[in-house]
Amino acid sequence: MSGNTNTIHWDRVRKFAERERINTYWRPYGLPAIIDPNTSHISGADPMPRWEAPPKAIISAAINGAFFTKAENPHQAHSPEEIIASAEECIAEGAQVVHVHARDAAGYNVLDPALFGEVLVELRNRHPKIAFDACLVAVNDEECDAMEAMLKAGLIDAVPVNTTALILGDNLFVKPPHAIIEKTRMVLDAGLTPQIAVYTDGDVDNARRLLIDSGLLKGPLTWLLLAGLPGCTPMYSSESMVDGLMRQVRLIRHVDPDAVIVVCAGGRASSHIATLALLLGLHVRVGMEDTVWMWPHRDDLIRSNAEVFRMVKNIAESLGRELMSADEYKALSQVALQRQAAE
């Protein structure tokens, strides 16, 4: 038996129980309603105001990325045929946005316009309304030239700009200040939408200092928030996931109050951080680019991008949020671009 019953004055309990039994004091002043969910019959105030949350959600399908190969997940898409097939499956599930990377014969990420063309020309011809984006991270002079060609090719609608300097896994991943600014200018001049990609708290401040307070960009902007991978904002548990995501969202809102925030389901946090983002009224990116796992607490590998897209879509719908159409997404993401052009 739990607790210490010796402190209870049982004689007093019995005295009042005999006198009043165990009646509860209850006076319903709002009769005939007991609790009217829509109004108070005394004050007229709304007792339970409706939450302010976007009714529609963006769910971007990130097909393959730059991090994981078939060695880490044998289901990873490498060849143009595999990438197209995976994208088609996600589009059939309702994806309005598809994010792709090109892979060479060994399965490594490359900025190759020809390989991108094999994928994107066919997909755009089949699905002219779908939005496509790609990172276009250049790591040498040849890829710098290739990035310029890709920006002019008309194959993509948006390009992430990584405002970061971190040790990502066992890799040094640094975008110098001049590169952040110049890439953003090139994306704007090409008539494409820049997406601010942040991995840690400091990346938000880099975006503020270099792109927003400098006057190059004006919000509302689209932000890609990628946490949970090694070297990014740590997410070791559900508690640290909630703390980390809330902190980064508040930082982004501080510098861009009306930001469109897309939370990437990265690392172990995977589907749980996507669920949290949807609860918060944010948007999400799911797929094999950012993780190999279906869930944080198990080692089940993602078997297909469509599988995880379908799962997160069902979560969104169960929370009362429907998928935004591709046209609605494009209109939303173009707001920043139109604002820059108007200046």
Backbone torsions as a table, in degrees:
resi	resn	phi	psi	omega
1	MET	NA	128.5	-176.9
2	SER	-85.6	154.3	176.7
3	GLY	83.2	165.9	-179.9
4	ASN	-108.2	105.3	-176.2
5	THR	-78.7	-5.7	-176.5
6	ASN	-70.0	-16.6	-177.4
7	THR	-86.1	-11.7	-178.5
8	ILE	-80.1	130.8	176.4
9	HIS	-85.7	84.9	-173.0
10	TRP	-63.2	-28.2	179.1
11	ASP	-63.7	-38.8	178.1
12	ARG	-70.2	-41.4	178.2
13	VAL	-57.6	-47.7	-177.9
14	ARG	-65.4	-37.7	-179.2
15	LYS	-59.3	-48.8	-177.5
16	PHE	-77.4	-29.5	176.2
17	ALA	-65.0	-37.2	177.7
18	GLU	-69.7	-36.5	-176.9
19	ARG	-76.7	-46.0	-172.0
20	GLU	-116.4	1.0	-173.4
21	ARG	55.0	-138.4	-179.1
22	ILE	-122.7	40.2	179.8
23	ASN	-66.0	141.1	173.5
24	THR	-96.8	141.5	177.5
25	TYR	-79.0	118.2	-173.9
26	TRP	-142.7	120.8	177.1
27	ARG	-133.2	100.3	-179.2
28	PRO	-79.7	97.4	-177.0
29	TYR	-78.9	-9.3	-177.2
30	GLY	-103.0	16.8	-178.9
31	LEU	-52.2	142.5	13.2
32	PRO	-81.4	-9.7	177.3
33	ALA	-80.7	143.4	171.3
34	ILE	-81.9	-56.3	168.8
35	ILE	-134.6	112.8	174.9
36	ASP	-84.1	117.4	-176.5
37	PRO	-70.2	-12.2	-174.0
38	ASN	-102.8	-21.5	-178.6
39	THR	-159.3	157.6	170.2
40	SER	-92.1	128.9	179.0
41	HIS	-76.7	-3.2	177.4
42	ILE	-103.0	-50.7	-175.4
43	SER	-101.7	-19.7	-176.7
44	GLY	81.5	-1.3	-178.8
45	ALA	-78.1	157.1	174.9
46	ASP	-73.8	115.7	-175.4
47	PRO	-73.1	-27.3	-178.9
48	MET	-138.8	81.4	-175.6
49	PRO	-59.8	145.6	176.5
50	ARG	-65.4	140.3	178.6
51	TRP	-70.2	149.4	172.3
52	GLU	-91.1	109.3	179.9
53	ALA	-153.2	142.0	178.2
54	PRO	-61.3	127.6	-178.6
55	PRO	-72.0	-20.8	-177.3
56	LYS	-114.8	153.7	-175.4
57	ALA	-127.8	142.6	167.8
58	ILE	-89.0	130.0	169.9
59	ILE	-126.3	103.7	-179.9
60	SER	-87.2	138.9	178.1
61	ALA	-102.0	111.2	179.8
62	ALA	-95.9	104.3	-164.8
63	ILE	-69.2	-50.3	-172.0
64	ASN	-142.5	-30.4	174.5
65	GLY	68.3	-164.1	-176.7
66	ALA	-116.6	-5.6	-168.4
67	PHE	-95.3	-49.8	-167.5
68	PHE	-105.8	138.3	177.6
69	THR	-112.1	-174.0	177.9
70	LYS	-66.0	-18.9	177.1
71	ALA	-65.7	-34.3	179.1
72	GLU	-89.4	-33.9	176.8
73	ASN	-146.1	108.3	-176.4
74	PRO	-61.7	-13.3	-179.8
75	HIS	-87.6	-0.6	-177.7
76	GLN	-63.1	139.5	178.8
77	ALA	-84.8	126.6	178.6
78	HIS	-114.7	-56.2	-174.0
79	SER	-73.9	158.2	176.0
80	PRO	-54.8	-37.7	179.9
81	GLU	-64.3	-42.0	178.8
82	GLU	-66.7	-40.7	-179.8
83	ILE	-64.9	-44.8	179.3
84	ILE	-62.1	-44.7	-178.6
85	ALA	-61.9	-41.8	179.9
86	SER	-67.2	-41.7	178.0
87	ALA	-62.9	-41.3	179.3
88	GLU	-60.5	-41.1	179.8
89	GLU	-63.4	-40.7	179.7
90	CYS	-69.1	-40.0	178.6
91	ILE	-63.2	-38.5	177.6
92	ALA	-63.4	-27.2	178.3
93	GLU	-84.0	-9.1	176.7
94	GLY	117.8	7.4	-179.3
95	ALA	-61.8	130.3	178.4
96	GLN	-98.5	-19.1	-175.9
97	VAL	-132.3	130.7	178.4
98	VAL	-126.0	128.0	-178.8
99	HIS	-111.6	124.2	-174.6
100	VAL	-127.7	155.4	170.1
101	HIS	-126.0	153.3	174.3
102	ALA	-95.0	142.9	178.8
103	ARG	-122.1	143.8	175.4
104	ASP	-83.8	-175.5	-175.8
105	ALA	-62.8	-27.2	179.0
106	ALA	-84.7	-5.6	178.1
107	GLY	94.3	9.1	-178.6
108	TYR	-95.4	151.2	-179.3
109	ASN	-66.2	132.4	177.3
110	VAL	-139.7	150.4	174.4
111	LEU	-98.4	85.4	-174.5
112	ASP	-123.4	109.2	-177.8
113	PRO	-57.7	-33.7	-179.6
114	ALA	-65.4	-44.2	179.3
115	LEU	-68.1	-40.8	175.3
116	PHE	-60.2	-41.0	-179.2
117	GLY	-62.3	-39.6	178.4
118	GLU	-57.0	-34.9	-178.3
119	VAL	-85.8	-53.1	-167.4
120	LEU	-77.4	-33.6	179.2
121	VAL	-61.5	-46.5	-179.7
122	GLU	-65.8	-45.3	-178.7
123	LEU	-64.7	-40.5	-179.9
124	ARG	-68.4	-35.4	177.2
125	ASN	-65.2	-38.9	-179.5
126	ARG	-75.9	-32.8	-172.4
127	HIS	-133.5	73.9	-174.5
128	PRO	-65.2	-20.1	-178.6
129	LYS	-89.4	-16.2	-177.4
130	ILE	-73.1	143.0	176.4
131	ALA	-88.9	136.7	178.6
132	PHE	-124.6	139.2	174.0
133	ASP	-140.5	163.2	-177.1
134	ALA	-153.6	148.3	-172.8
135	CYS	-70.0	-42.4	-179.7
136	LEU	55.7	54.4	177.3
137	VAL	-89.8	111.1	-178.3
138	ALA	-89.2	131.3	-177.3
139	VAL	-114.7	-0.8	176.6
140	ASN	-156.7	177.8	-177.0
141	ASP	-61.5	-39.9	-179.8
142	GLU	-61.4	-42.1	-179.6
143	GLU	-74.3	-26.7	173.0
144	CYS	-61.4	-43.6	176.8
145	ASP	-64.8	-39.2	-180.0
146	ALA	-65.7	-35.5	178.7
147	MET	-63.9	-43.3	177.8
148	GLU	-59.7	-40.9	179.0
149	ALA	-64.8	-40.6	-179.8
150	MET	-65.9	-37.7	-179.9
151	LEU	-64.3	-28.5	-178.1
152	LYS	-93.5	-6.8	-171.1
153	ALA	-78.0	-17.6	179.9
154	GLY	73.1	24.3	-177.4
155	LEU	-97.0	-16.6	-176.0
156	ILE	-130.9	160.7	-177.9
157	ASP	-105.3	-25.9	-175.3
158	ALA	-147.7	156.2	-179.0
159	VAL	-138.0	123.4	174.1
160	PRO	-68.0	142.8	171.8
161	VAL	-116.6	113.1	-177.6
162	ASN	-81.7	113.1	-179.1
163	THR	-96.2	60.2	-165.1
164	THR	-136.7	158.1	169.6
165	ALA	-148.6	105.4	-175.7
166	LEU	-153.9	167.5	171.9
167	ILE	-96.3	100.9	-174.8
168	LEU	-94.5	102.9	-171.1
169	GLY	65.5	-123.0	176.8
170	ASP	-103.6	23.6	-175.2
171	ASN	-119.8	140.6	170.8
172	LEU	-86.2	121.0	-175.3
173	PHE	-127.2	101.1	-173.5
174	VAL	-131.0	125.9	171.9
175	LYS	-106.4	106.6	-178.1
176	PRO	-60.7	155.9	-177.4
177	PRO	-54.1	-44.7	-177.9
178	HIS	-65.6	-33.2	180.0
179	ALA	-69.1	-38.2	177.6
180	ILE	-61.0	-47.1	-177.1
181	ILE	-67.9	-46.1	-176.4
182	GLU	-68.1	-39.4	178.3
183	LYS	-63.6	-40.5	178.3
184	THR	-61.7	-43.2	178.4
185	ARG	-60.6	-43.1	-178.9
186	MET	-64.3	-39.8	178.4
187	VAL	-63.6	-45.0	178.6
188	LEU	-63.0	-44.5	-178.8
189	ASP	-64.4	-27.3	178.2
190	ALA	-81.4	-3.0	179.8
191	GLY	77.7	21.0	179.6
192	LEU	-104.4	164.4	-178.4
193	THR	-92.5	122.3	174.3
194	PRO	-78.4	135.3	174.7
195	GLN	-111.6	126.7	-178.1
196	ILE	-84.4	114.2	-176.4
197	ALA	-101.4	118.5	-176.3
198	VAL	-123.8	141.1	-176.5
199	TYR	-114.6	-26.2	-178.2
200	THR	-140.1	173.3	178.1
201	ASP	-58.2	-42.3	-177.2
202	GLY	-61.9	-28.7	179.3
203	ASP	-64.0	-33.4	177.8
204	VAL	-63.3	-42.9	179.6
205	ASP	-68.8	-35.2	175.1
206	ASN	-60.0	-43.3	178.7
207	ALA	-63.4	-39.9	178.7
208	ARG	-62.2	-51.4	-173.8
209	ARG	-68.2	-42.8	-170.1
210	LEU	-89.8	-31.1	-171.3
211	LEU	-115.0	-37.4	-173.8
212	ILE	-93.0	-57.7	-179.4
213	ASP	-68.6	-18.4	176.3
214	SER	-75.7	-16.2	179.7
215	GLY	92.8	-1.3	-179.0
216	LEU	-70.1	-39.2	179.0
217	LEU	-123.0	148.8	174.3
218	LYS	-132.0	137.2	-177.4
219	GLY	-76.3	172.7	4.5
220	PRO	-75.8	139.5	-179.0
221	LEU	-113.8	164.2	172.3
222	THR	-93.7	127.5	179.7
223	TRP	-115.8	134.1	170.7
224	LEU	-102.7	119.3	-176.8
225	LEU	-107.0	108.3	-178.2
226	LEU	-114.4	109.3	178.7
227	ALA	-123.4	173.0	171.6
228	GLY	91.5	-20.0	174.5
229	LEU	-79.4	156.7	-178.2
230	PRO	-61.2	124.2	-176.9
231	GLY	101.1	-16.7	176.4
232	CYS	-91.2	-176.5	176.2
233	THR	-52.8	120.0	-174.2
234	PRO	-66.5	141.4	174.2
235	MET	-135.7	84.6	-174.9
236	TYR	-87.6	-14.8	-174.4
237	SER	-161.9	173.9	178.3
238	SER	-61.8	-37.0	-179.4
239	GLU	-65.0	-47.5	-179.3
240	SER	-69.3	-28.8	175.2
241	MET	-62.9	-48.1	-179.7
242	VAL	-63.5	-47.2	-179.0
243	ASP	-60.6	-47.4	-176.2
244	GLY	-65.2	-45.0	-178.6
245	LEU	-66.9	-44.2	-179.5
246	MET	-60.9	-40.9	-179.4
247	ARG	-64.2	-46.1	-178.5
248	GLN	-66.4	-38.4	178.0
249	VAL	-62.9	-42.9	178.7
250	ARG	-63.0	-38.9	178.9
251	LEU	-64.1	-44.1	178.7
252	ILE	-62.9	-44.6	179.2
253	ARG	-62.7	-28.5	179.6
254	HIS	-66.3	-40.1	-176.9
255	VAL	-94.2	-17.5	-178.7
256	ASP	-147.5	81.5	-169.5
257	PRO	-55.8	-32.6	-177.5
258	ASP	-105.4	25.8	-176.8
259	ALA	-57.1	145.6	169.3
260	VAL	-93.4	107.9	-173.1
261	ILE	-103.9	121.3	177.8
262	VAL	-109.4	114.1	-177.5
263	VAL	-92.2	123.8	-179.7
264	CYS	-85.3	132.6	-179.4
265	ALA	-79.8	80.2	-171.3
266	GLY	-103.9	152.1	173.0
267	GLY	60.2	-151.1	-180.0
268	ARG	-65.1	-29.5	-177.2
269	ALA	-61.1	-37.5	171.7
270	SER	32.9	-119.1	-172.6
271	SER	-65.5	-23.9	-179.6
272	HIS	-71.7	-38.9	179.1
273	ILE	-72.2	-30.3	174.7
274	ALA	-64.1	-41.6	178.5
275	THR	-63.5	-44.4	178.6
276	LEU	-61.4	-42.8	180.0
277	ALA	-61.2	-42.2	179.0
278	LEU	-65.4	-38.0	175.9
279	LEU	-60.7	-34.6	-177.7
280	LEU	-82.9	0.8	-178.9
281	GLY	81.5	14.0	179.0
282	LEU	-91.2	-175.6	179.4
283	HIS	-115.7	168.8	-172.6
284	VAL	-138.6	156.6	169.6
285	ARG	-124.1	129.4	-177.1
286	VAL	-128.2	160.3	175.5
287	GLY	131.8	-175.2	-171.2
288	MET	-77.9	-5.4	176.1
289	GLU	-66.1	-41.5	-166.5
290	ASP	-103.9	-9.2	-179.9
291	THR	-159.5	164.8	171.9
292	VAL	-109.9	-10.8	-170.9
293	TRP	-106.8	149.0	174.4
294	MET	-76.6	-39.5	-174.1
295	TRP	-137.5	153.3	-177.9
296	PRO	-67.3	-31.0	-170.2
297	HIS	-101.2	7.0	179.1
298	ARG	-137.0	167.1	-177.3
299	ASP	-106.3	16.5	178.0
300	ASP	-63.6	124.9	178.8
301	LEU	-79.6	148.9	171.6
302	ILE	-65.7	127.7	-179.3
303	ARG	-91.8	-26.6	176.0
304	SER	-158.9	151.2	176.6
305	ASN	-63.9	-34.8	179.8
306	ALA	-64.0	-35.6	179.8
307	GLU	-61.2	-48.3	-178.0
308	VAL	-74.6	-32.3	175.6
309	PHE	-61.7	-46.0	-179.7
310	ARG	-60.9	-41.3	-179.8
311	MET	-61.9	-47.2	-177.5
312	VAL	-71.2	-34.6	175.1
313	LYS	-61.1	-42.5	178.8
314	ASN	-64.5	-36.7	176.5
315	ILE	-63.5	-45.9	179.7
316	ALA	-58.9	-46.5	-178.0
317	GLU	-67.0	-35.0	178.3
318	SER	-69.0	-19.5	176.4
319	LEU	-92.9	5.3	177.5
320	GLY	85.2	17.7	179.4
321	ARG	-115.0	125.0	178.8
322	GLU	-96.2	160.4	-179.2
323	LEU	-70.7	135.5	173.4
324	MET	-70.7	143.7	176.4
325	SER	-72.9	162.3	178.9
326	ALA	-61.5	-38.7	178.7
327	ASP	-64.9	-40.1	178.7
328	GLU	-65.3	-40.8	178.3
329	TYR	-62.7	-46.4	-179.2
330	LYS	-60.7	-42.2	179.1
331	ALA	-62.4	-40.4	180.0
332	LEU	-67.7	-44.2	-176.9
333	SER	-74.2	-20.7	-179.9
334	GLN	-81.5	-9.4	-178.1
335	VAL	-56.3	-46.8	-179.0
336	ALA	-64.0	-42.5	-179.1
337	LEU	-62.1	-42.6	179.7
338	GLN	-65.4	-35.6	-179.9
339	ARG	-66.4	-41.5	178.9
340	GLN	-62.1	-41.6	-177.7
341	ALA	-66.6	-29.0	-178.2
342	ALA	-75.4	-19.2	-176.1
343	GLU	-72.8	NA	NA
